Amino acid sequence: MKKNLLITLSLTVLAISGCSKADVEKQPVVIGNTAQLNVSTAPEASQTADAADTQEDKSKEDTKISEEMKENETIKGTTTNTVDNPAEEQQLQAEEVAREEAARQAEKERLSQNKPKESSEADPPLLVEVEGIKEAVPGKILKSEDGFEITYDSERFKHTKEGDVDSFAADNTDPAIYPYIYVNVSRIKNTTAREHAAKIITESEAAKYQSMDTTYSSTIGKNYDCIQITLQAGREWNSVIRNYYIIEADKAVYLVETQYFLEAEEGYGARIQAMLNTFYIPD
């Protein structure tokens, strides 16, 4: 009896165990699928994100390339426009050069009309006598638009035209100490030599020079009759000496004014006198 009971229990246990084994053998497929699903899901999400990033990077790169291509096309188009019209560009440059040249010529002509003409021929030397010694110095002939000619010492005097006055001035290193040395020549219309001489005498008397000497029968240049007025400010080394020469010609007068100072009388005074000796009024 006990033996039969033991056998029965054993068979029952085996039967239960067999059923459990059969269930386990059926379930691994389900478990395996679940595990496989869980494992494959994570990489698939990661791959999706990576693909999105890659697509975004590619889009940015494409945009950058597109912008660079547009910029290159713009540059290329500009270059092409410049290169495609070389003839037009050359014509514009030629027109600009022509305009500049015309402006220069106009300015040159304007200046030449206002500038007194100096001789282009070989200028004769100026003969100066200082303390009994004659010296030939470089001279330059001025042919003034006011109708006179004069040769001046081009080494020591500089010519300028200021209004109606032709001025020849020596360099002055310190005007506060040294009076100016100059020769001024001008033409004054609608007056006579005596009328203008009277005007200068009146003005000079008001200035109270130390001495004034008037000569009504003097000469200048190529033996032109003139009235000469000589003024002297004093007896100091730098006292001004001024001379006026008034020449009557063609219903007008030529006024020649010279100035130097006492200590420079032998040097610059002699050079100025040499210049006055060349004064000439062409017919």
C-alpha positions as CSV (number, residue, x, y, z in Angstrom):
1,M,0.0,0.0,0.0
2,K,2.7,2.4,1.0
3,K,4.6,1.4,-2.1
4,N,1.7,2.2,-4.3
5,L,1.3,5.6,-2.6
6,L,4.9,6.4,-3.1
7,I,4.8,5.6,-6.8
8,T,1.7,7.7,-7.2
9,L,3.4,10.7,-5.6
10,S,6.4,10.4,-7.7
11,L,4.4,10.3,-10.9
12,T,2.4,13.3,-9.8
13,V,5.6,15.3,-9.1
14,L,7.0,14.3,-12.5
15,A,3.8,15.3,-14.2
16,I,3.8,18.7,-12.6
17,S,7.5,19.2,-13.4
18,G,6.9,18.2,-17.0
19,C,4.1,20.7,-17.4
20,S,6.2,23.5,-16.0
21,K,9.1,22.6,-18.3
22,A,6.7,22.6,-21.2
23,D,5.5,26.1,-20.2
24,V,9.0,27.4,-19.8
25,E,10.0,26.0,-23.2
26,K,7.0,27.8,-24.7
27,Q,7.7,31.2,-23.0
28,P,11.4,31.8,-24.0
29,V,10.2,32.9,-27.4
30,V,8.1,35.6,-25.8
31,I,10.9,36.6,-23.4
32,G,13.4,36.5,-26.1
33,N,11.3,38.8,-28.3
34,T,10.8,41.3,-25.4
35,A,14.5,41.4,-24.7
36,Q,15.3,41.8,-28.3
37,L,12.7,44.7,-28.6
38,N,14.2,46.4,-25.5
39,V,17.7,46.2,-26.8
40,S,16.9,47.3,-30.3
41,T,14.7,50.2,-29.3
42,A,17.5,52.3,-27.6
43,P,20.0,52.2,-30.6
44,E,17.2,53.0,-33.0
45,A,16.3,56.2,-31.0
46,S,20.0,57.2,-30.9
47,Q,20.3,56.6,-34.6
48,T,17.3,58.9,-35.2
49,A,18.8,61.7,-33.2
50,D,22.2,61.3,-35.0
51,A,20.4,61.4,-38.3
52,A,18.6,64.6,-37.3
53,D,21.9,66.2,-36.2
54,T,23.6,65.1,-39.4
55,Q,20.7,66.4,-41.5
56,E,20.9,69.8,-39.7
57,D,24.7,70.0,-40.1
58,K,24.3,69.2,-43.8
59,S,21.6,71.9,-44.1
60,K,23.9,74.5,-42.6
61,E,26.8,73.4,-44.8
62,D,24.6,73.6,-47.8
63,T,23.5,77.1,-46.8
64,K,27.1,78.2,-46.3
65,I,28.2,76.7,-49.6
66,S,25.2,78.4,-51.3
67,E,26.1,81.8,-49.8
68,E,29.7,81.4,-50.8
69,M,28.6,80.5,-54.4
70,K,26.4,83.6,-54.5
71,E,29.3,85.8,-53.2
72,N,31.7,84.3,-55.8
73,E,29.1,84.9,-58.5
74,T,28.7,88.5,-57.4
75,I,32.5,89.1,-57.4
76,K,32.8,87.3,-60.7
77,G,30.0,89.4,-62.1
78,T,31.7,92.6,-61.0
79,T,35.0,91.5,-62.4
80,T,33.3,90.4,-65.6
81,N,31.7,93.8,-66.0
82,T,35.0,95.6,-65.5
83,V,36.8,93.3,-67.9
84,D,34.0,93.1,-70.4
85,N,34.2,97.0,-71.0
86,P,38.0,97.8,-71.3
87,A,37.3,100.1,-74.2
88,E,34.8,102.1,-72.2
89,E,37.1,102.3,-69.2
90,Q,40.0,103.5,-71.4
91,Q,37.7,106.1,-72.9
92,L,36.6,107.4,-69.5
93,Q,40.3,107.6,-68.4
94,A,41.2,109.4,-71.6
95,E,38.4,111.9,-71.1
96,E,39.5,112.5,-67.5
97,V,43.1,113.1,-68.6
98,A,41.9,115.5,-71.3
99,R,39.8,117.5,-68.7
100,E,42.8,117.8,-66.4
101,E,45.1,118.9,-69.2
102,A,42.5,121.5,-70.3
103,A,42.3,122.8,-66.8
104,R,46.1,123.0,-66.5
105,Q,46.3,124.8,-69.8
106,A,43.6,127.3,-68.8
107,E,45.3,128.0,-65.5
108,K,48.7,128.4,-67.3
109,E,47.2,130.8,-69.8
110,R,45.5,132.8,-67.0
111,L,48.8,133.1,-65.1
112,S,50.8,134.0,-68.3
113,Q,48.3,136.8,-69.0
114,N,49.0,138.4,-65.5
115,K,52.7,137.7,-65.4
116,P,55.1,140.2,-66.9
117,K,57.2,138.8,-69.8
118,E,60.9,138.3,-69.1
119,S,63.3,138.1,-72.0
120,S,63.9,134.5,-73.3
121,E,66.9,135.7,-75.2
122,A,70.4,135.7,-73.6
123,D,70.2,138.4,-71.0
124,P,73.1,140.9,-71.0
125,P,75.1,141.2,-67.8
126,L,74.5,144.2,-65.5
127,L,77.5,146.5,-65.2
128,V,77.8,147.7,-61.6
129,E,80.4,150.2,-60.3
130,V,81.2,149.9,-56.6
131,E,83.9,152.2,-55.1
132,G,85.4,152.8,-58.5
133,I,85.6,149.1,-59.5
134,K,83.3,147.9,-62.3
135,E,81.8,144.5,-62.0
136,A,79.5,142.5,-64.4
137,V,76.8,140.7,-62.5
138,P,74.1,138.4,-63.9
139,G,71.2,140.4,-65.2
140,K,67.6,139.7,-66.4
141,I,65.5,141.8,-68.7
142,L,61.9,142.5,-67.7
143,K,59.5,143.6,-70.4
144,S,56.6,144.9,-68.4
145,E,53.0,145.0,-69.6
146,D,53.0,148.6,-68.5
147,G,55.2,149.5,-71.4
148,F,58.8,149.7,-70.1
149,E,61.9,147.5,-69.9
150,I,64.5,147.2,-67.2
151,T,67.5,144.9,-66.5
152,Y,67.8,143.9,-62.9
153,D,70.4,142.1,-60.7
154,S,68.9,138.6,-60.7
155,E,71.3,137.4,-58.0
156,R,70.3,139.9,-55.3
157,F,66.8,141.0,-56.4
158,K,63.6,139.1,-56.8
159,H,60.9,140.4,-59.2
160,T,57.2,140.3,-58.2
161,K,54.0,141.9,-59.6
162,E,51.7,143.4,-57.0
163,G,48.7,145.1,-58.6
164,D,50.0,147.8,-60.9
165,V,53.5,147.8,-59.4
166,D,56.5,145.9,-60.7
167,S,58.7,145.3,-57.6
168,F,62.3,144.3,-57.3
169,A,63.3,143.5,-53.7
170,A,66.4,142.3,-52.1
171,D,66.2,139.6,-49.4
172,N,65.8,141.0,-45.9
173,T,67.0,138.6,-43.1
174,D,65.7,140.8,-40.3
175,P,63.2,143.6,-41.2
176,A,63.2,144.7,-37.5
177,I,66.8,145.8,-37.9
178,Y,67.4,146.4,-41.6
179,P,65.1,148.6,-43.7
180,Y,63.8,147.1,-47.0
181,I,65.8,147.6,-50.2
182,Y,63.8,147.7,-53.3
183,V,63.0,149.3,-56.7
184,N,59.3,149.8,-57.5
185,V,58.0,150.9,-61.0
186,S,54.4,151.8,-61.8
187,R,52.5,153.8,-64.5
188,I,50.0,156.4,-63.3
189,K,47.4,157.7,-65.8
190,N,45.7,161.1,-66.0
191,T,48.4,163.2,-64.3
192,T,51.6,165.1,-65.1
193,A,55.1,164.8,-63.7
194,R,54.8,168.2,-61.8
195,E,51.3,167.3,-60.4
196,H,52.5,164.0,-59.1
197,A,55.8,165.5,-57.8
198,A,53.8,168.1,-55.8
199,K,51.7,165.3,-54.3
200,I,54.8,163.4,-53.2
201,I,56.4,166.5,-51.7
202,T,53.3,167.3,-49.7
203,E,53.2,163.7,-48.3
204,S,57.0,163.7,-47.6
205,E,56.8,167.0,-45.6
206,A,54.1,165.5,-43.4
207,A,56.4,162.5,-42.8
208,K,59.1,164.9,-41.5
209,Y,62.2,163.5,-43.2
210,Q,65.4,165.0,-42.0
211,S,66.2,166.2,-45.5
212,M,64.4,166.5,-48.9
213,D,66.0,167.6,-52.2
214,T,64.0,168.1,-55.4
215,T,65.6,168.3,-58.8
216,Y,63.3,169.2,-61.7
217,S,65.8,168.6,-64.5
218,S,67.2,165.2,-63.8
219,T,67.5,162.2,-66.1
220,I,67.1,158.5,-65.8
221,G,67.7,155.5,-68.1
222,K,68.1,156.2,-71.7
223,N,68.3,160.0,-71.1
224,Y,64.6,160.4,-70.1
225,D,63.9,163.7,-68.5
226,C,62.4,163.3,-65.0
227,I,61.8,165.1,-61.7
228,Q,63.9,163.5,-58.9
229,I,63.0,163.8,-55.2
230,T,65.5,162.5,-52.7
231,L,64.5,161.9,-49.0
232,Q,66.7,160.9,-46.1
233,A,65.5,160.0,-42.7
234,G,68.7,160.6,-40.7
235,R,72.4,160.0,-40.3
236,E,72.3,156.6,-38.5
237,W,73.7,153.5,-40.3
238,N,70.2,152.2,-40.9
239,S,68.6,155.6,-41.9
240,V,66.4,155.2,-44.9
241,I,67.3,156.9,-48.2
242,R,64.4,157.1,-50.7
243,N,64.4,158.4,-54.3
244,Y,61.5,159.2,-56.6
245,Y,61.9,159.5,-60.3
246,I,58.9,160.9,-62.2
247,I,58.9,160.5,-66.0
248,E,56.1,162.0,-68.1
249,A,55.1,159.9,-71.1
250,D,51.9,159.5,-73.2
251,K,49.5,161.4,-70.9
252,A,50.7,159.4,-68.0
253,V,53.7,159.2,-65.7
254,Y,56.1,156.5,-64.8
255,L,57.0,156.5,-61.1
256,V,60.2,154.8,-60.2
257,E,60.7,154.5,-56.4
258,T,63.9,153.2,-54.8
259,Q,64.9,152.6,-51.2
260,Y,68.0,151.5,-49.3
261,F,69.7,152.6,-46.1
262,L,72.8,154.7,-45.4
263,E,75.2,151.8,-44.7
264,A,74.1,150.0,-47.9
265,E,74.5,153.1,-50.1
266,E,77.8,152.1,-51.7
267,G,76.8,148.4,-52.3
268,Y,73.1,148.2,-53.0
269,G,72.8,151.9,-53.9
270,A,75.3,151.3,-56.7
271,R,73.4,148.2,-57.9
272,I,70.1,150.1,-57.9
273,Q,71.7,152.9,-59.9
274,A,73.0,150.3,-62.5
275,M,69.4,149.0,-62.8
276,L,68.0,152.5,-63.3
277,N,70.6,153.1,-66.1
278,T,68.9,150.3,-68.2
279,F,65.3,151.8,-67.8
280,Y,63.8,152.0,-71.3
281,I,60.4,152.9,-72.8
282,P,59.9,151.4,-76.2
283,D,58.3,153.6,-78.9
